[in-house]
Amino acid sequence: MLPRERAEKILTLHAAGWPARAIADHVGHSLPTVYGYINGRRTPGVRAPQPSLLTEPLASYCRQRLAEDPHLRTSVLFKEVADLGFQGSRATFYRELDRRLLVLADRRRTNSQEEPEVPSGMSRTLARRPERTPVLPQRVAAVAGETLNSYLARIAQANYLTVSEVLAVLPTWFSTKTNNLDDRAQHHMLAPAATHALHELAHLTGTTPAGLAHALPAFGTDESPIRATTACHRCTARLGIREPVPVHLPIHHKVCTRHGIWLSDLGEPHLDLSICPEITAAQHRANRLLRRFTPQQLTLAHQTAVKAVPPWPASPAAVPHHWRYRLLALQTHNHHRGIPTELDTYTHAAIYPDAIELAAAALARHPHDPARSTGEISPHLRTVAPVGHGHFATQDSSSQVRATASGTTP
């Protein structure tokens, strides 16, 4: 940026009829700089805006991640977008996040729990307990991805105890760990005692350490992106669990493929997808894409593809395969279960097959494009023709959808 006096001198000389090259020679600046002020692209005394490194696709990815995982640490989110090609520093990312999403102040308060305060000397007492941990009479199996607080609460309920009574017989590692809302956040002073804490919990519940480590993210070492939701209610019902179980699942895991259930975001009801098997098939396709692409790449491609899906069918013949027809079928089918029809969850589920189809085509053409900063929707996603939407739907399922949407039985 030029000083205001020098920039105004350029405008004065131009108004007096000086040619641009003569002005550049006179003030000692390049011709493009002079043209910038003459053409009005630059304003005297105003710094030219710098292009944002957090492009719209990356910003959309961040919004989705923060919505799907309320306790996601910004440091973890920064690592994810860095893997997707974000070139800025951590401070630049926080500044862009604050400007675009207006949530950074709240995230900083939440992130004060990233490394929970550990009292002085705690590292020597984390694994200390007054006596041998007992074995509870009722064995409680952990649900895959279950939060530590949820598992401890179910242990207490099954054995007619309070959570405080359960924590009293466990190492103090658990009391410190449960104060942190992010199960995967691991303070450097807690890490050495994690293995011992895992074995004590396994002894208390009568389970195996390997099984608990596999099921509970609090003891896991996988750093792949996750989303907060509740476990499939049909899966938990098979274990005799009637209440919702909060879990952390891989970010791409939207459907319970065993029971055909749409796993909505935390706090929203699940949807029965039996009327639209193409949504479950799309989840299988997303799983196969992970053999060649990272979860971050798939999520970014899917998030961008959602915006490229045509909002309305191109012709009357395309109506039975359009996502809005699928939306009507889902609303009709799940309304009988008492689920309101105005939830955004319906739209997310209905558009999922089309978005995965576009995302797969985009990743096949440009495998590294989701990680490239474009500042707008990827060009190849805009140009991919939405041919064959409802590609996974069979004729039988389509007739079933039409019958359900019309309120008749096939």
C-alpha positions as CSV (number, residue, x, y, z in Angstrom):
1,M,0.0,0.0,0.0
2,L,1.3,3.4,-0.9
3,P,1.2,6.4,1.5
4,R,-2.0,8.4,1.1
5,E,-0.1,11.5,-0.1
6,R,1.7,9.5,-2.9
7,A,-1.5,7.8,-4.0
8,E,-3.4,11.0,-4.1
9,K,-0.5,12.5,-6.2
10,I,-1.0,9.8,-8.7
11,L,-4.7,10.7,-9.0
12,T,-3.9,14.4,-9.3
13,L,-1.4,13.8,-12.1
14,H,-3.8,11.6,-13.9
15,A,-6.5,14.3,-13.6
16,A,-4.1,16.8,-15.0
17,G,-3.7,14.7,-18.2
18,W,-0.4,12.9,-17.5
19,P,-0.1,9.4,-19.1
20,A,0.2,6.4,-16.8
21,R,3.8,5.7,-17.8
22,A,4.9,9.2,-17.2
23,I,3.2,9.1,-13.7
24,A,5.0,5.8,-13.0
25,D,8.4,7.3,-13.9
26,H,7.7,10.4,-11.9
27,V,6.6,8.8,-8.6
28,G,9.0,5.8,-8.9
29,H,6.4,3.0,-8.8
30,S,5.5,0.2,-11.2
31,L,2.9,0.7,-14.0
32,P,0.5,-1.9,-12.6
33,T,0.5,0.0,-9.2
34,V,-0.3,3.3,-11.0
35,Y,-3.0,1.6,-13.1
36,G,-4.5,0.2,-9.9
37,Y,-5.2,3.6,-8.5
38,I,-6.2,5.1,-11.8
39,N,-8.7,2.4,-12.5
40,G,-10.1,2.5,-9.0
41,R,-9.1,-1.0,-8.0
42,R,-7.1,0.6,-5.1
43,T,-8.1,3.4,-2.8
44,P,-5.6,5.9,-1.3
45,G,-5.0,5.1,2.4
46,V,-6.8,1.7,2.2
47,R,-4.9,-1.5,2.2
48,A,-5.8,-3.9,-0.5
49,P,-7.7,-6.9,0.9
50,Q,-5.6,-10.1,1.0
51,P,-7.2,-13.2,-0.5
52,S,-8.5,-15.6,2.1
53,L,-6.6,-18.8,2.6
54,L,-9.7,-20.4,4.2
55,T,-11.6,-20.9,0.9
56,E,-15.3,-21.4,0.8
57,P,-15.1,-25.3,0.4
58,L,-12.7,-25.4,3.4
59,A,-15.0,-23.0,5.4
60,S,-18.0,-25.2,4.6
61,Y,-16.0,-28.2,5.8
62,C,-15.2,-26.4,9.0
63,R,-18.9,-25.5,9.6
64,Q,-19.9,-29.1,9.1
65,R,-17.3,-30.5,11.4
66,L,-18.2,-28.0,14.2
67,A,-21.9,-28.9,13.7
68,E,-21.2,-32.6,13.8
69,D,-18.8,-32.6,16.7
70,P,-19.8,-29.9,19.3
71,H,-16.6,-30.5,21.3
72,L,-14.2,-30.6,18.4
73,R,-10.9,-28.8,19.4
74,T,-9.8,-26.1,17.0
75,S,-6.3,-27.6,17.1
76,V,-7.6,-30.9,15.7
77,L,-9.7,-29.0,13.1
78,F,-6.6,-27.1,12.0
79,K,-4.7,-30.3,11.4
80,E,-7.6,-31.6,9.3
81,V,-7.8,-28.6,7.0
82,A,-4.0,-28.5,6.8
83,D,-4.2,-32.1,5.4
84,L,-6.7,-30.7,2.9
85,G,-4.3,-28.1,1.7
86,F,-4.7,-25.1,3.9
87,Q,-1.4,-23.1,3.6
88,G,-1.7,-20.7,6.5
89,S,-0.4,-20.8,10.0
90,R,-2.4,-21.8,13.0
91,A,-2.9,-18.1,14.0
92,T,-4.1,-17.4,10.4
93,F,-6.6,-20.2,10.6
94,Y,-8.0,-19.0,13.9
95,R,-8.4,-15.5,12.6
96,E,-10.1,-16.8,9.4
97,L,-12.3,-19.1,11.5
98,D,-13.3,-16.1,13.7
99,R,-14.1,-13.9,10.7
100,R,-16.0,-16.5,8.7
101,L,-17.8,-18.6,11.3
102,L,-17.9,-16.2,14.3
103,V,-17.4,-19.0,16.7
104,L,-13.8,-18.8,17.7
105,A,-14.4,-17.0,21.0
106,D,-16.7,-19.8,22.1
107,R,-14.3,-22.5,20.8
108,R,-11.4,-20.9,22.8
109,R,-13.5,-21.1,26.0
110,T,-14.3,-24.7,25.1
111,N,-10.7,-25.4,24.2
112,S,-9.6,-24.4,27.7
113,Q,-10.4,-28.0,28.4
114,E,-8.0,-29.3,25.7
115,E,-5.4,-29.9,28.3
116,P,-7.3,-30.1,31.6
117,E,-5.5,-28.8,34.6
118,V,-3.7,-31.5,36.5
119,P,-2.8,-30.6,40.1
120,S,0.8,-30.6,41.1
121,G,2.0,-34.1,41.9
122,M,-1.0,-35.7,40.2
123,S,1.2,-37.6,37.8
124,R,2.5,-39.7,40.7
125,T,-1.0,-40.4,42.0
126,L,-3.0,-40.9,38.8
127,A,-2.7,-44.7,39.1
128,R,-2.8,-44.9,42.9
129,R,-5.8,-46.5,44.5
130,P,-6.4,-47.4,48.2
131,E,-7.1,-51.1,47.5
132,R,-7.7,-53.6,44.7
133,T,-10.5,-52.6,42.3
134,P,-13.5,-54.8,42.9
135,V,-15.5,-56.6,40.2
136,L,-19.0,-55.5,39.7
137,P,-21.7,-58.2,39.6
138,Q,-23.4,-56.8,36.4
139,R,-21.2,-56.9,33.3
140,V,-21.8,-54.0,30.9
141,A,-20.6,-54.2,27.3
142,A,-19.4,-51.0,25.7
143,V,-21.0,-49.7,22.5
144,A,-18.6,-49.0,19.7
145,G,-17.6,-45.3,19.9
146,E,-19.3,-44.7,23.2
147,T,-18.2,-41.8,25.3
148,L,-16.5,-42.5,28.6
149,N,-19.1,-40.6,30.6
150,S,-21.9,-42.6,29.0
151,Y,-20.3,-45.9,29.7
152,L,-19.6,-45.1,33.3
153,A,-23.2,-43.9,33.8
154,R,-24.5,-47.2,32.3
155,I,-22.1,-49.2,34.6
156,A,-23.5,-47.3,37.6
157,Q,-27.1,-47.8,36.6
158,A,-26.8,-51.5,35.9
159,N,-25.2,-52.1,39.3
160,Y,-27.5,-49.7,41.3
161,L,-24.7,-47.3,42.0
162,T,-24.0,-43.6,41.4
163,V,-21.3,-42.5,39.1
164,S,-19.4,-41.0,42.1
165,E,-19.4,-44.4,43.7
166,V,-18.0,-46.0,40.6
167,L,-15.3,-43.3,40.3
168,A,-14.4,-43.8,43.9
169,V,-13.1,-47.3,43.2
170,L,-11.3,-46.4,40.0
171,P,-8.0,-44.6,39.6
172,T,-8.1,-40.8,39.8
173,W,-7.3,-40.8,36.1
174,F,-11.0,-41.2,35.4
175,S,-12.1,-38.3,37.6
176,T,-9.7,-36.0,35.7
177,K,-10.6,-37.5,32.3
178,T,-14.4,-37.2,32.7
179,N,-14.1,-33.5,33.3
180,N,-13.0,-33.1,29.7
181,L,-15.8,-33.1,27.2
182,D,-13.5,-34.3,24.4
183,D,-12.8,-38.0,25.0
184,R,-9.8,-38.0,22.7
185,A,-8.0,-35.0,24.3
186,Q,-5.1,-36.5,26.2
187,H,-3.1,-34.3,28.6
188,H,0.6,-35.3,28.5
189,M,0.4,-36.1,32.3
190,L,-2.6,-38.4,31.8
191,A,-1.1,-40.4,28.9
192,P,1.3,-42.5,31.0
193,A,-1.4,-43.7,33.3
194,A,-3.9,-44.5,30.5
195,T,-2.9,-48.1,30.1
196,H,-3.2,-48.8,33.8
197,A,-6.6,-47.1,34.0
198,L,-7.8,-49.2,31.0
199,H,-6.9,-52.4,32.8
200,E,-8.5,-51.3,36.0
201,L,-11.8,-50.5,34.2
202,A,-11.7,-53.9,32.4
203,H,-11.2,-55.6,35.8
204,L,-14.1,-53.6,37.3
205,T,-16.5,-54.5,34.5
206,G,-15.4,-58.0,33.8
207,T,-14.4,-57.2,30.2
208,T,-11.2,-57.3,28.3
209,P,-8.8,-54.3,27.9
210,A,-8.6,-55.0,24.2
211,G,-12.4,-54.8,23.9
212,L,-12.7,-51.6,25.8
213,A,-9.8,-50.0,23.9
214,H,-11.5,-50.8,20.6
215,A,-14.9,-49.5,21.7
216,L,-14.1,-46.4,23.8
217,P,-12.4,-43.5,21.9
218,A,-11.1,-42.3,25.3
219,F,-8.5,-45.1,25.1
220,G,-8.1,-45.2,21.3
221,T,-5.1,-44.0,19.3
222,D,-6.9,-43.4,16.0
223,E,-6.8,-39.7,15.1
224,S,-9.2,-39.9,12.1
225,P,-12.0,-37.3,12.1
226,I,-15.1,-38.2,14.0
227,R,-18.7,-36.9,14.5
228,A,-20.9,-36.9,17.5
229,T,-24.2,-38.7,17.3
230,T,-26.1,-41.5,19.1
231,A,-25.7,-45.2,18.4
232,C,-28.2,-46.9,16.2
233,H,-31.2,-47.6,18.4
234,R,-31.7,-51.0,16.9
235,C,-28.1,-52.0,17.5
236,T,-28.3,-50.9,21.2
237,A,-31.7,-52.6,21.6
238,R,-30.0,-56.0,20.8
239,L,-27.8,-55.3,23.8
240,G,-30.8,-54.5,26.0
241,I,-30.2,-50.8,26.0
242,R,-33.3,-48.6,25.8
243,E,-31.9,-45.1,26.2
244,P,-29.9,-43.2,23.6
245,V,-26.1,-43.9,23.8
246,P,-23.9,-40.9,22.7
247,V,-21.1,-42.1,20.5
248,H,-18.3,-40.7,18.3
249,L,-18.3,-42.4,14.9
250,P,-16.1,-41.8,11.8
251,I,-17.0,-38.7,10.0
252,H,-18.2,-40.5,6.9
253,H,-20.4,-42.9,8.9
254,K,-24.0,-41.6,8.2
255,V,-25.9,-44.9,8.0
256,C,-26.2,-48.1,10.0
257,T,-26.0,-50.4,7.1
258,R,-27.1,-53.4,9.2
259,H,-30.5,-51.9,10.0
260,G,-30.9,-49.2,7.4
261,I,-31.0,-46.3,9.9
262,W,-29.8,-42.7,9.2
263,L,-27.6,-41.6,12.1
264,S,-28.6,-38.0,12.5
265,D,-26.5,-35.4,14.3
266,L,-26.5,-35.4,18.1
267,G,-29.9,-34.5,19.5
268,E,-31.9,-35.3,16.4
269,P,-34.0,-38.4,15.8
270,H,-32.8,-41.3,13.6
271,L,-34.6,-42.0,10.3
272,D,-35.8,-45.4,9.0
273,L,-34.4,-45.8,5.5
274,S,-36.1,-49.0,4.6
275,I,-38.2,-47.2,2.0
276,C,-35.1,-45.8,0.3
277,P,-32.5,-48.6,0.1
278,E,-30.4,-46.4,-2.3
279,I,-29.3,-44.3,0.7
280,T,-27.8,-47.4,2.4
281,A,-26.2,-48.4,-0.9
282,A,-24.6,-44.9,-1.0
283,Q,-23.1,-45.5,2.4
284,H,-21.5,-48.7,1.1
285,R,-20.1,-46.7,-1.9
286,A,-18.7,-44.1,0.5
287,N,-17.0,-46.9,2.4
288,R,-15.4,-48.1,-0.8
289,L,-14.1,-44.6,-1.7
290,L,-12.1,-44.6,1.6
291,R,-9.9,-47.3,0.1
292,R,-8.4,-44.6,-2.2
293,F,-9.1,-41.3,-0.4
294,T,-8.8,-39.9,3.1
295,P,-11.9,-39.2,5.2
296,Q,-11.1,-35.5,4.9
297,Q,-11.0,-35.6,1.1
298,L,-14.3,-37.6,1.0
299,T,-16.0,-35.2,3.4
300,L,-14.9,-32.1,1.5
301,A,-16.0,-33.6,-1.8
302,H,-19.3,-34.6,-0.4
303,Q,-19.9,-31.2,1.2
304,T,-19.1,-29.4,-2.0
305,A,-21.2,-31.8,-4.1
306,V,-24.3,-31.1,-2.0
307,K,-24.3,-27.6,-3.4
308,A,-24.0,-28.9,-6.9
309,V,-27.0,-31.3,-6.8
310,P,-29.9,-29.9,-8.9
311,P,-32.6,-28.5,-6.6
312,W,-35.4,-29.6,-8.9
313,P,-35.8,-32.4,-11.5
314,A,-34.8,-31.6,-15.1
315,S,-38.0,-33.2,-16.5
316,P,-41.1,-35.0,-15.4
317,A,-39.6,-38.3,-16.2
318,A,-36.8,-37.6,-13.7
319,V,-39.2,-37.0,-10.8
320,P,-39.2,-40.6,-9.4
321,H,-35.4,-40.5,-9.2
322,H,-35.0,-37.0,-7.8
323,W,-34.0,-36.4,-4.2
324,R,-37.1,-34.4,-3.5
325,Y,-39.2,-37.5,-4.3
326,R,-37.0,-39.4,-1.9
327,L,-37.5,-36.6,0.6
328,L,-41.3,-37.0,0.4
329,A,-41.0,-40.8,0.8
330,L,-38.8,-40.4,3.9
331,Q,-41.1,-37.9,5.5
332,T,-44.2,-40.0,4.9
333,H,-42.6,-43.2,6.1
334,N,-41.1,-41.7,9.3
335,H,-44.1,-39.5,10.2
336,H,-45.8,-42.6,11.5
337,R,-43.1,-42.9,14.1
338,G,-43.9,-39.5,15.4
339,I,-40.9,-37.7,13.9
340,P,-41.7,-34.2,12.7
341,T,-41.4,-33.7,8.9
342,E,-39.7,-30.2,9.0
343,L,-36.3,-31.4,10.2
344,D,-33.2,-30.8,8.1
345,T,-32.2,-34.4,8.7
346,Y,-34.7,-35.5,6.0
347,T,-33.0,-33.3,3.4
348,H,-29.5,-34.5,4.4
349,A,-30.6,-38.1,4.0
350,A,-32.5,-37.6,0.8
351,I,-29.7,-35.8,-1.0
352,Y,-27.0,-38.2,0.2
353,P,-27.0,-40.7,-2.7
354,D,-26.9,-37.9,-5.3
355,A,-24.1,-36.1,-3.4
356,I,-22.0,-39.3,-3.0
357,E,-22.4,-39.9,-6.8
358,L,-21.2,-36.5,-7.7
359,A,-18.4,-36.7,-5.1
360,A,-17.2,-40.0,-6.5
361,A,-17.1,-38.6,-10.0
362,A,-15.3,-35.5,-8.8
363,L,-12.7,-37.5,-6.9
364,A,-12.1,-39.8,-9.8
365,R,-11.4,-36.9,-12.2
366,H,-9.4,-34.8,-9.8
367,P,-8.2,-36.9,-6.8
368,H,-6.4,-33.9,-5.2
369,D,-8.9,-31.2,-6.0
370,P,-10.7,-31.2,-2.6
371,A,-7.4,-30.2,-1.0
372,R,-6.8,-27.4,-3.5
373,S,-7.8,-23.9,-2.5
374,T,-10.2,-22.5,-5.1
375,G,-12.3,-20.1,-3.2
376,E,-15.4,-21.4,-4.7
377,I,-17.2,-24.7,-5.6
378,S,-14.9,-26.9,-7.4
379,P,-15.4,-26.5,-11.2
380,H,-15.6,-30.1,-12.0
381,L,-18.4,-30.5,-9.4
382,R,-20.3,-27.7,-11.1
383,T,-20.0,-29.3,-14.5
384,V,-20.6,-32.9,-13.6
385,A,-24.0,-33.8,-15.2
386,P,-26.5,-35.1,-12.7
387,V,-27.2,-38.1,-14.9
388,G,-28.6,-41.1,-13.3
389,H,-29.6,-39.6,-9.9
390,G,-31.2,-42.4,-8.0
391,H,-28.7,-44.7,-9.6
392,F,-28.9,-47.1,-6.7
393,A,-32.6,-47.3,-6.7
394,T,-34.1,-50.4,-8.3
395,Q,-37.5,-50.5,-10.1
396,D,-39.0,-52.4,-7.1
397,S,-37.8,-49.8,-4.6
398,S,-39.1,-47.0,-6.8
399,S,-42.6,-48.5,-7.0
400,Q,-42.5,-49.0,-3.2
401,V,-41.5,-45.3,-2.8
402,R,-44.3,-44.1,-5.0
403,A,-46.8,-46.3,-3.1
404,T,-45.7,-45.0,0.2
405,A,-45.6,-41.4,-0.8
406,S,-49.1,-41.7,-2.1
407,G,-50.4,-43.4,1.0
408,T,-51.2,-46.7,-0.6
409,T,-49.7,-50.1,-0.3
410,P,-48.1,-51.9,-3.3
